[in-house]
């Protein structure tokens, strides 16, 4: 039976499928916090833009195999400017934010990914008059979807998004024994330096909605301090805007009511020195963003906080711990399993698609023509002439 694709253009219609969407999300593997209705509907509320310079119009899709819901693709059509014949039309997944949404893509079972993307792309090819280019994401690099779609001549790979997870088993000491020797020594020093200075540490796990609501404010402060710390590896302040903070507050409030959100805090002599947010997804724990007091960095308190969260997860019977996205030493030293996701773009075969996509790229790269002329009009004219 062929896959049927339905376009969803209203928030009410998207909200109506939330129960079935949530059930589908619970059948995905590996589980991620960014694919379900709670994250996406809350995201749209806080991040959808409506200005004269840019507007996000809801342009999502639901895919059925007969009567069975096969996938939900929460997408939007971003237009710059919001009106006029020369507006750029970029179709993309929800999650166009300053790193708040770490992974973007459809909600579907991994075994259905290939036919879901193929059906979605086939539908979009039949409606190229509605968009200039499409941003595709959530494609597993070794998965059937990307392997099939990379043969498509209009597909342009843009970047790789790796995430990492561990399966520590049921015993922390047994798991630790298999870690690299230098990392085990680093872990020993984390605790030894605290003992040397006669400092007492403990883990606090905020789980109740009232506790999560209170502790997320401390998280924001520690996350900000981490971003401001004068260290070699700089970390962005993802939650510097009130919009980002309001989103996370609401998401955590609703997720914690269902027992799906935690705030892990490392206390040293009663003071919170490190904080990390965790999302519960069945038997998997997703460790999200963190923050710490820079003055306590000599004690490696952020590492200790993560270790204590992992110990907590093992004791609670979690089978998988996701260390989130980004290839850095703080993740690689755990000897994790890596999953590489691909983000790519499909440019419309129309003259609009080619011209507007190239123009948008030039604007982002700040090429001389764009910097020298108002709105980059000179470059725009050149691109049009090139296509004629």
Number of C-alpha atoms within 10 A of each C-alpha: 6 9 18 17 20 14 16 19 16 12 15 9 12 21 13 10 14 16 11 13 23 15 13 20 24 18 13 17 11 14 22 21 21 21 27 23 23 17 21 21 17 15 23 19 11 17 16 19 16 13 12 11 12 18 19 23 19 22 21 24 20 22 21 17 14 11 9 11 18 22 24 29 24 26 28 26 24 25 25 19 16 20 13 9 7 12 17 25 25 24 26 24 25 29 23 16 14 14 13 18 16 19 23 24 22 27 28 25 19 17 13 14 22 19 16 28 22 17 17 19 16 12 16 19 15 9 11 16 13 14 21 25 27 25 19 24 23 22 26 21 18 12 15 18 21 25 14 13 18 14 9 11 9 14 19 15 16 12 12 17 20 17 20 20 24 18 15 22 14 16 12 16 10 11 13 15 10 12 14 13 11 10 13 16 11 14 16 12 16 19 17 14 14 17 12 9 8 10 14 12 20 16 18 16 20 20 18 16 19 12 15 23 18 13 21 23 13 19 25 21 17 22 25 21 18 22 20 14 16 10 11 6 8 11 15 14 17 17 21 15 10 10 13 18 18 13 20 19 17 16 18 25 21 17 19 23 14 12 16 18 25 25 28 27 29 26 19 17 12 11 11 20 24 30 31 24 23 24 21 22 20 12 13 21 27 20 23 17 18 22 26 29 19 21 10 13 16 10 16 19 25 23 17 21 26 20 15 18 25 20 17 16 21 20 13 11 13 21 16 22 24 24 24 18 19 15 13 8 8 10 19 15 13 20 13 17 14 17 15 17 22 18 21 21 20 23 25 24 14 14 15 21 22 17 23 23 22 16 23 16 12 18 17 10 11 13 14 12 17 19 14 13 11 9 12 19 14 13 21 19 12 13 17 15 10 9 11 6
